[in-house]
Amino acid sequence: MEDLKDLLPVEAVRLDVRAADWREAIGAAGRLMVETGATTDEYTREMVANVEENGPYIVIAPGVAFAHSRPSPAVLTTGMSWVRLAEPVEFGHESNDPVTLVVALAAKDSAAHTSAMASLARLLGDPGTASALAAAPTPEALHAVLTGDGAEASEPSAGPEPSAASKPSATPEPSPASGPRAASLHKILTVCGNGVGTSLFLKNTLEQVLDRWGWSRFVTVEATDTISAKGKASEAVALLTSREIARTLGDVGRPVKVVQDFTSTAEVDAVLRDTYDV
């Protein structure tokens, strides 16, 4: 399983890029992946088409867009690019516009990049690291922050511990000694258009909250796409997703919870509390 430094070479980082609109911003990120041998030009068109079809759900946090599409023949090898814009552009997102950072992903499959997504979600969710990334003067300096050589993320503070009575209920309730088997008792789906990008961001943020609460043994999290989510909804206690994807899902027979900032443990904490009435 490849990590962030394997998938995002310094050659795929550009700073102060000018783009007239969101299509040009995605195009700039796509060209970097072509130049570094990860994709063909067709994949850039597929990333644009993804937004045209599903809306601006790829704007996962204030100022941050995560451009991607499904694995396809246009992906030569799993890779990423990073474009910091000289001037922000509008993607049409209700709360997270305008965008100043476009991170792009091309995935050969749904598994190889999960470790990199976990690392990136933690970095973007940490205020100190996010500031260091925004201020980095050169691609080399920014890459050093991303790979852990330039700045260290601050340790997240622990949230309030839910009481034992408010833990997800099950019959029989698992004991602390029951181990990972207890995780099968509850499932939450994180959903995006393709199941390989933004849903993994949200999955990793949710898992950070579950770890902090001590609930990881009780709840599993699965990242998936909209089509698969409709078939899997009956297995889950809730589905977490963006507002755009929630509209696409419609009524799936389970609560669909909207998250605006996929990197915010505070927002996901609140959504989880609402889900379990904590």
C-alpha positions in Angstrom: 0.0 0.0 0.0 1.6 3.3 -1.2 1.8 6.4 1.0 1.6 10.1 0.2 5.2 10.6 -0.8 5.0 7.7 -3.2 2.0 9.0 -5.0 2.7 12.8 -5.0 6.2 13.6 -6.3 7.5 17.1 -6.0 7.2 17.4 -9.8 3.5 17.1 -9.4 3.3 20.2 -7.1 2.6 23.7 -8.6 2.1 26.9 -6.7 0.4 30.2 -7.7 -1.3 28.8 -10.7 -3.7 31.0 -12.5 -7.1 29.6 -13.6 -10.1 31.4 -14.9 -12.6 28.9 -13.6 -13.0 25.5 -12.0 -12.5 23.7 -15.3 -9.1 25.3 -15.8 -8.2 24.6 -12.2 -8.9 20.9 -12.7 -7.1 21.0 -16.0 -4.0 22.4 -14.4 -4.0 19.5 -11.9 -4.7 17.0 -14.6 -1.8 18.2 -16.7 0.6 17.6 -13.8 -0.5 14.0 -13.7 0.0 13.7 -17.4 3.5 15.2 -17.1 4.5 12.8 -14.3 3.2 9.8 -16.2 0.2 8.9 -14.1 -2.6 9.6 -16.6 -3.4 10.5 -20.2 -5.3 13.7 -21.1 -8.5 11.7 -21.2 -8.5 11.4 -17.4 -8.5 15.2 -17.0 -11.7 15.2 -19.1 -13.1 12.5 -16.9 -12.5 14.5 -13.8 -14.3 17.5 -15.3 -17.2 15.3 -16.4 -17.5 13.9 -12.8 -18.2 17.4 -11.5 -20.6 18.1 -14.4 -22.5 15.0 -13.6 -22.4 14.9 -9.8 -22.0 18.6 -8.9 -19.2 20.2 -6.8 -19.2 17.5 -4.1 -15.4 17.3 -4.6 -15.0 20.6 -2.7 -14.5 18.7 0.5 -13.5 21.5 2.8 -13.4 25.3 2.8 -11.1 26.3 -0.1 -10.1 22.7 -1.0 -11.2 20.6 -4.0 -10.3 17.0 -4.4 -10.5 16.3 -8.2 -10.8 12.7 -9.3 -12.8 10.2 -11.3 -13.3 6.4 -11.4 -10.4 4.1 -12.3 -10.3 3.9 -16.1 -7.9 3.0 -19.0 -6.8 6.7 -18.8 -5.1 6.0 -15.5 -1.6 4.6 -16.2 -0.5 4.3 -12.6 -2.0 5.6 -9.3 -0.8 9.1 -8.7 -1.7 12.6 -7.4 -1.0 16.3 -8.1 -1.3 19.4 -6.0 -2.2 22.9 -7.4 -2.3 26.0 -5.2 -4.1 28.7 -7.1 -2.9 32.3 -7.4 -6.5 33.5 -7.1 -9.5 31.5 -5.8 -12.1 30.2 -8.2 -15.8 29.2 -7.7 -16.8 25.6 -8.1 -20.5 26.2 -7.1 -20.3 24.7 -3.7 -22.9 26.1 -1.2 -20.5 26.5 1.7 -16.9 25.7 0.8 -16.3 28.1 -2.1 -14.1 29.7 -3.3 -11.3 27.1 -3.9 -7.6 27.9 -3.5 -6.3 24.4 -3.5 -6.9 21.6 -6.0 -5.6 18.1 -5.1 -6.1 15.5 -7.9 -6.1 11.7 -7.6 -5.9 9.1 -10.3 -6.5 5.6 -8.9 -5.7 2.3 -10.7 -8.0 0.6 -8.2 -9.8 1.3 -4.9 -7.1 0.0 -2.5 -3.6 1.1 -3.3 -4.1 4.7 -2.2 -6.0 4.3 1.0 -2.9 4.9 3.2 -2.2 8.1 1.3 -5.7 9.4 1.7 -5.6 8.8 5.4 -2.4 10.8 5.7 -3.7 13.6 3.6 -7.0 13.8 5.5 -5.0 14.2 8.8 -2.7 16.8 7.3 -5.5 18.9 5.9 -7.5 18.6 9.1 -4.7 19.9 11.3 -4.7 23.7 11.5 -0.9 24.0 12.0 -0.1 21.8 9.0 -2.7 23.5 6.8 -1.2 26.9 7.6 2.3 25.6 6.8 1.0 24.2 3.4 -0.7 27.5 2.6 2.5 29.4 3.4 5.0 27.1 1.7 7.1 29.3 -0.7 8.2 26.5 -3.1 7.0 23.1 -4.3 10.0 21.6 -2.4 9.1 23.3 0.8 5.4 22.2 0.5 6.4 18.6 -0.4 8.6 18.5 2.8 5.5 19.5 4.9 3.4 16.8 3.2 6.0 14.1 3.7 6.6 15.0 7.4 10.0 16.7 6.9 8.9 20.3 7.1 6.3 20.6 9.9 4.7 18.3 12.4 1.0 18.2 12.9 -0.3 19.2 16.3 -1.8 16.5 18.5 -5.6 16.6 18.3 -7.3 17.2 21.6 -9.5 14.5 22.9 -13.2 15.2 22.8 -15.7 14.5 25.6 -15.9 10.8 26.3 -19.4 9.4 25.6 -20.9 7.5 28.5 -21.1 3.8 28.5 -24.8 3.9 28.3 -24.7 6.0 25.1 -22.5 3.5 23.1 -24.2 1.8 20.1 -26.5 -0.8 21.5 -26.5 -4.4 20.4 -27.9 -7.7 21.7 -25.9 -8.9 23.4 -23.7 -5.9 23.9 -20.1 -6.7 23.2 -17.7 -6.7 26.1 -14.3 -4.9 25.9 -12.7 -8.4 25.6 -14.6 -9.3 22.5 -12.1 -7.6 20.3 -12.5 -6.7 16.6 -15.4 -9.0 16.1 -17.6 -6.4 17.8 -16.9 -4.1 14.9 -19.4 -6.0 12.8 -22.3 -4.9 14.9 -22.6 -1.4 13.4 -21.7 0.0 10.0 -21.6 3.5 8.7 -21.2 4.2 5.0 -19.3 7.3 3.7 -20.4 8.0 0.1 -19.2 9.9 -2.9 -19.7 9.7 -6.6 -16.9 7.2 -7.3 -16.0 5.6 -4.0 -12.3 6.1 -4.4 -11.7 9.7 -3.3 -13.8 12.0 -1.2 -15.5 9.1 0.5 -12.1 8.0 1.8 -11.4 11.4 3.2 -14.7 11.3 5.1 -14.0 7.7 6.2 -10.7 8.6 7.7 -12.0 11.6 9.5 -14.9 9.6 10.9 -12.5 6.8 12.0 -10.4 9.4 13.9 -13.5 10.4 15.9 -14.4 6.8 16.5 -10.9 6.1 17.8 -11.0 9.1 20.1 -14.3 7.9 21.5 -13.1 4.3 21.9 -15.9 3.1 19.6 -13.8 1.6 16.8 -14.6 -1.9 18.1 -18.3 -1.2 17.8 -18.5 0.6 14.4 -17.0 -0.1 11.0 -16.8 2.5 8.3 -17.0 1.6 4.6 -16.3 4.1 1.8 -18.4 3.5 -1.3 -20.0 5.1 -4.4 -23.6 6.2 -4.9 -24.7 3.2 -6.8 -23.3 0.7 -4.3 -24.5 2.7 -1.4 -28.1 2.2 -2.4 -27.6 -1.5 -2.3 -25.7 -1.5 0.9 -27.8 1.0 2.8 -29.8 -1.6 4.6 -26.6 -2.9 6.3 -25.8 0.6 7.8 -27.1 2.6 10.7 -26.4 5.8 8.7 -24.8 7.2 5.5 -22.5 10.2 5.7 -21.9 12.3 2.5 -22.0 15.7 0.9 -25.2 17.6 0.2 -24.9 17.0 -3.5 -24.5 13.3 -3.2 -27.3 13.2 -0.6 -29.6 14.6 -3.2 -28.5 11.9 -5.6 -29.1 9.1 -3.1 -32.6 10.2 -2.2 -34.5 8.0 0.3 -32.4 4.9 0.9 -34.3 3.7 4.1 -31.5 4.8 6.4 -30.6 8.3 7.8 -28.4 10.2 5.3 -26.2 12.8 7.2 -24.7 15.7 5.4 -21.1 16.8 6.2 -19.8 20.0 4.8 -16.1 19.8 5.8 -14.8 16.3 5.2 -11.6 17.2 7.1 -13.3 18.5 10.3 -13.3 16.1 13.2 -15.4 18.6 15.1 -18.2 18.5 12.5 -18.1 14.8 12.1 -18.1 14.4 15.9 -21.4 16.4 15.9 -22.9 14.3 13.2 -21.9 11.1 15.0 -23.5 12.4 18.2 -26.7 13.2 16.3 -26.7 9.8 14.7 -26.5 8.0 18.1 -28.3 10.7 20.1 -25.3 11.2 22.3 
